[in-house]
Amino acid sequence: MKTFTSKILTFLVFIFLSSPLFAVTISPTVIDINSTQKIVTLTFINDTGREINVQSSALLWKQVNGKDTYSPTNDLIVVPAIVTIPGGKSQNFRVTKRVLDGAEVEQSYRLYLEDITPAFVDPKKTDPGIFFKFNQNLPVYYYTGKANSKNSLKVSFCSADSKQTCVRVDNSEKVRAVLNNISFKSPDGKPLDNVDANVNGTILSNSWKEFRFNTPANKSDTLIIKSSFGDFEVPYKK
């Protein structure tokens, strides 16, 4: 069995005969299962002009010592588990928890949709081209608790080289926190736009992650943290 890491890194590119460029659309890209929405419909639109064979699997997602970890699980049910989607058509997948028990702390998973379509060569065409196979990796969350109006994050600083800043974000809440951006605050109160940060990510419940980014030459003594728990400022310490 392939590890989840290898699946993420695997980007299958096959050389076939040339064909027009089409797209695959998936919605929603984040799946939330809760007490009011026990079954979520995921729509896979195939506009590639060819049929695609899709096989689903699920993995339990945790963050241990700041690192994402994945392990096989049968907690999720995905219907259909394997299907052929004709070109120009769409397919609905139903996603739910196998046991819809109470979850006072949010449970996190990854839904993996693997393109297992066999290699295809059109005998009517002779010009070589590039054909892409994409595997989809979507987050799934299950939570039946109540929203906490006092959500907060703990921000501290970790070791980094002289040109970088390292920020550690601890999430002690019962639900995930989504980090949207980190920036420095300029003397006039506006965020500096010359930070090569691209800081974003998800910190699962009762977990932490570290984020490293380049420190601007004209940094200030305040960081602006933008997250799903709200925006707030943190004194900068190097």
TAZITA-V374701 format. One record per pair of residues at least 24 apart in sequence whose C-alpha atoms are under 10 Angstrom apart, sorted by the first residue. I is the first residue (numbers start at 1). J is the second residue. If there is no record, write none. Layout:
I&J / I&J
This chain:
1&72 / 3&70 / 3&71 / 3&72 / 4&58 / 4&59 / 4&69 / 4&70 / 4&71 / 4&72 / 4&110 / 4&112 / 4&137 / 5&68 / 5&69 / 5&70 / 7&112 / 7&114 / 7&135 / 7&136 / 7&137 / 8&112 / 8&135 / 8&136 / 8&137 / 9&135 / 10&133 / 10&134 / 10&135 / 11&132 / 11&133 / 11&134 / 11&135 / 12&115 / 12&131 / 12&132 / 12&133 / 12&134 / 12&135 / 13&130 / 13&131 / 13&132 / 13&133 / 13&134 / 14&119 / 14&120 / 14&129 / 14&130 / 14&131 / 14&132 / 14&133 / 15&119 / 15&120 / 15&121 / 15&128 / 15&129 / 15&130 / 15&131 / 15&132 / 16&119 / 16&120 / 16&121 / 16&122 / 16&125 / 16&126 / 16&127 / 16&128 / 16&129 / 16&130 / 16&131 / 16&132 / 17&120 / 17&121 / 17&122 / 17&123 / 17&124 / 17&125 / 17&126 / 17&127 / 17&128 / 17&129 / 17&130 / 17&131 / 18&121 / 18&122 / 18&125 / 18&126 / 18&127 / 18&128 / 18&129 / 18&130 / 18&131 / 19&48 / 19&49 / 19&50 / 19&122 / 19&125 / 19&127 / 19&128 / 19&129 / 19&130 / 19&131 / 20&48 / 20&49 / 20&129 / 20&131 / 21&47 / 21&48 / 21&49 / 21&130 / 21&131 / 21&132 / 22&46 / 22&47 / 22&48 / 22&49 / 22&50 / 22&87 / 22&88 / 23&47 / 23&48 / 23&49 / 23&88 / 24&48 / 24&52 / 24&87 / 24&88 / 24&90 / 24&134 / 25&90 / 26&90 / 26&91 / 26&92 / 26&136 / 26&138 / 27&92 / 28&138 / 29&136 / 29&137 / 29&138 / 29&139 / 29&140 / 30&110 / 30&111 / 30&137 / 30&138 / 30&139 / 30&140 / 30&141 / 31&95 / 31&96 / 31&109 / 31&110 / 31&111 / 31&138 / 31&139 / 31&140 / 31&141 / 31&142 / 32&95 / 32&96 / 32&108 / 32&139 / 32&140 / 32&141 / 32&142 / 32&143 / 33&95 / 33&96 / 33&97 / 33&100 / 33&106 / 33&107 / 33&140 / 33&141 / 33&142 / 33&143 / 33&144 / 34&96 / 34&97 / 34&100 / 34&101 / 34&102 / 34&103 / 34&106 / 34&141 / 34&142 / 34&143 / 34&144 / 34&145 / 35&100 / 35&101 / 35&102 / 35&103 / 35&142 / 35&143 / 35&144 / 35&145 / 36&144 / 37&96 / 37&142 / 37&144 / 38&95 / 38&96 / 38&97 / 38&100 / 38&142 / 38&144 / 39&77 / 39&78 / 39&93 / 39&94 / 39&95 / 39&96 / 39&97 / 40&78 / 40&92 / 40&93 / 40&94 / 40&95 / 40&96 / 40&97 / 40&140 / 41&78 / 41&79 / 41&91 / 41&92 / 41&93 / 41&94 / 41&95 / 41&96 / 42&78 / 42&79 / 42&91 / 42&92 / 42&93 / 42&94 / 42&95 / 43&90 / 43&91 / 43&92 / 43&93 / 43&94 / 44&85 / 44&89 / 44&90 / 44&91 / 44&92 / 44&93 / 44&113 / 45&85 / 45&86 / 45&87 / 45&88 / 45&89 / 45&90 / 45&91 / 45&92 / 46&85 / 46&86 / 46&87 / 46&88 / 46&89 / 46&90 / 46&91 / 47&85 / 47&86 / 47&87 / 47&88 / 47&89 / 47&90 / 48&86 / 48&87 / 48&88 / 48&89 / 49&86 / 49&87 / 49&88 / 49&89 / 50&85 / 50&86 / 50&87 / 50&88 / 50&89 / 50&117 / 50&120 / 51&84 / 51&85 / 51&86 / 51&87 / 51&88 / 51&89 / 51&117 / 52&83 / 52&84 / 52&85 / 52&86 / 52&87 / 52&114 / 52&115 / 52&116 / 52&117 / 52&118 / 52&133 / 53&82 / 53&83 / 53&84 / 53&85 / 53&86 / 53&113 / 53&114 / 53&115 / 53&116 / 53&117 / 53&118 / 54&80 / 54&81 / 54&82 / 54&83 / 54&84 / 54&85 / 54&112 / 54&113 / 54&114 / 54&115 / 54&116 / 54&117 / 54&135 / 54&136 / 55&80 / 55&81 / 55&82 / 55&83 / 55&84 / 55&112 / 55&113 / 55&114 / 55&115 / 55&116 / 55&117 / 55&135 / 56&80 / 56&81 / 56&82 / 56&83 / 56&93 / 56&111 / 56&112 / 56&113 / 56&114 / 56&115 / 56&136 / 56&137 / 57&81 / 57&82 / 57&110 / 57&111 / 57&112 / 57&113 / 57&114 / 57&137 / 58&109 / 58&110 / 58&111 / 58&112 / 58&113 / 58&137 / 58&138 / 58&139 / 58&140 / 59&108 / 59&109 / 59&110 / 59&111 / 59&112 / 59&139 / 59&140 / 60&107 / 60&108 / 60&109 / 60&110 / 60&111 / 60&140 / 61&107 / 61&108 / 61&109 / 61&110 / 61&111 / 61&139 / 61&140 / 61&141 / 61&204 / 62&107 / 62&108 / 62&109 / 62&110 / 62&203 / 62&204 / 62&205 / 62&206 / 62&207 / 63&108 / 63&202 / 63&203 / 63&204 / 63&205 / 63&206 / 63&207 / 63&208 / 63&209 / 64&204 / 64&206 / 64&207 / 64&208 / 64&209 / 65&207 / 65&208 / 65&209 / 65&210 / 66&168 / 66&169 / 66&170 / 66&203 / 66&204 / 66&207 / 66&208 / 66&209 / 66&210 / 66&211 / 67&207 / 67&208 / 67&209 / 67&210 / 68&203 / 68&204 / 68&207 / 68&209 / 70&109 / 70&110 / 71&109 / 71&110 / 72&109 / 72&110 / 73&109 / 73&110 / 74&98 / 75&99 / 75&100 / 75&109 / 76&109 / 76&110 / 76&111 / 76&140 / 76&142 / 78&111 / 81&113 / 82&113 / 82&114 / 82&115 / 82&116 / 83&116 / 84&115 / 84&116 / 84&117 / 95&140 / 96&140 / 96&142 / 97&140 / 97&141 / 97&142 / 100&142 / 100&143 / 100&144 / 101&142 / 101&143 / 101&144 / 102&142 / 102&143 / 102&144 / 102&145 / 103&142 / 103&143 / 103&144 / 103&145 / 103&174 / 104&142 / 104&143 / 104&144 / 104&145 / 104&146 / 104&174 / 104&175 / 105&142 / 105&143 / 105&144 / 105&145 / 105&146 / 105&173 / 105&174 / 105&175 / 105&176 / 105&205 / 105&206 / 106&141 / 106&142 / 106&143 / 106&144 / 106&145 / 106&173 / 106&174 / 106&175 / 106&176 / 106&204 / 106&205 / 106&206 / 107&140 / 107&141 / 107&142 / 107&143 / 107&144 / 107&174 / 107&175 / 107&176 / 107&204 / 107&205 / 108&139 / 108&140 / 108&141 / 108&142 / 108&143 / 108&175 / 108&176 / 108&204 / 108&205 / 109&138 / 109&139 / 109&140 / 109&141 / 109&142 / 110&136 / 110&137 / 110&138 / 110&139 / 110&140 / 110&141 / 111&136 / 111&137 / 111&138 / 111&139 / 111&140 / 112&136 / 112&137 / 112&138 / 112&139 / 113&137 / 113&138 / 141&175 / 141&176 / 142&175 / 143&174 / 143&175 / 145&174 / 145&175 / 146&174 / 146&175 / 147&174 / 147&175 / 148&173 / 148&174 / 148&175 / 148&229 / 149&229 / 150&229 / 151&175 / 151&177 / 151&228 / 151&229 / 151&230 / 152&177 / 152&227 / 152&228 / 152&229 / 152&230 / 152&232 / 153&177 / 153&203 / 153&208 / 153&225 / 153&227 / 153&229 / 153&230 / 153&232 / 154&208 / 154&234 / 155&208 / 155&210 / 155&225 / 155&233 / 155&234 / 155&235 / 156&210 / 156&234 / 156&235 / 156&236 / 156&237 / 157&210 / 157&211 / 157&212 / 157&236 / 157&237 / 157&238 / 158&210 / 158&211 / 158&212 / 158&237 / 158&238 / 159&212 / 159&238 / 160&212 / 160&213 / 160&214 / 160&238 / 161&212 / 161&214 / 161&215 / 161&238 / 162&214 / 162&215 / 162&238 / 163&213 / 163&214 / 163&215 / 163&216 / 163&217 / 164&196 / 164&197 / 164&212 / 164&213 / 164&214 / 164&215 / 164&216 / 164&238 / 165&197 / 165&211 / 165&212 / 165&213 / 165&214 / 165&215 / 165&216 / 165&236 / 165&237 / 165&238 / 166&210 / 166&211 / 166&212 / 166&213 / 166&214 / 166&215 / 166&237 / 166&238 / 167&209 / 167&210 / 167&211 / 167&212 / 167&213 / 167&236 / 167&237 / 167&238 / 168&208 / 168&209 / 168&210 / 168&211 / 168&212 / 169&203 / 169&207 / 169&208 / 169&209 / 169&210 / 169&211 / 170&203 / 170&204 / 170&205 / 170&206 / 170&207 / 170&208 / 170&209 / 170&210 / 171&202 / 171&203 / 171&204 / 171&205 / 171&206 / 171&207 / 171&208 / 171&209 / 172&203 / 172&204 / 172&205 / 172&206 / 172&207 / 172&208 / 173&204 / 173&205 / 173&206 / 173&207 / 174&204 / 174&205 / 174&206 / 174&207 / 175&203 / 175&204 / 175&205 / 175&206 / 176&202 / 176&203 / 176&204 / 176&205 / 176&206 / 176&207 / 176&228 / 176&229 / 177&201 / 177&202 / 177&203 / 177&204 / 177&205 / 177&206 / 177&207 / 177&208 / 177&227 / 177&228 / 177&229 / 177&230 / 178&202 / 178&203 / 178&204 / 178&226 / 178&227 / 178&228 / 178&229 / 178&230 / 179&203 / 179&211 / 179&225 / 179&226 / 179&227 / 179&228 / 179&229 / 179&230 / 179&231 / 180&225 / 180&226 / 180&227 / 180&228 / 180&230 / 180&231 / 181&224 / 181&225 / 181&226 / 181&227 / 181&231 / 182&211 / 182&213 / 182&223 / 182&224 / 182&225 / 182&226 / 182&227 / 182&231 / 182&233 / 183&213 / 183&215 / 183&216 / 183&219 / 183&220 / 183&222 / 183&223 / 183&224 / 183&225 / 183&226 / 183&233 / 184&215 / 184&216 / 184&218 / 184&219 / 184&220 / 184&221 / 184&222 / 184&223 / 184&224 / 184&225 / 184&233 / 184&234 / 184&235 / 184&236 / 185&219 / 185&220 / 185&221 / 185&222 / 185&223 / 185&224 / 185&233 / 185&234 / 185&235 / 185&236 / 186&218 / 186&219 / 186&220 / 186&221 / 186&222 / 186&223 / 187&218 / 187&219 / 187&220 / 187&221 / 187&222 / 189&220 / 189&222 / 190&224 / 191&220 / 191&222 / 191&223 / 191&224 / 192&216 / 192&218 / 192&219 / 192&220 / 192&223 / 192&224 / 194&218 / 194&219 / 195&219 / 199&225 / 199&226 / 200&226 / 200&227 / 201&227 / 202&227 / 202&228
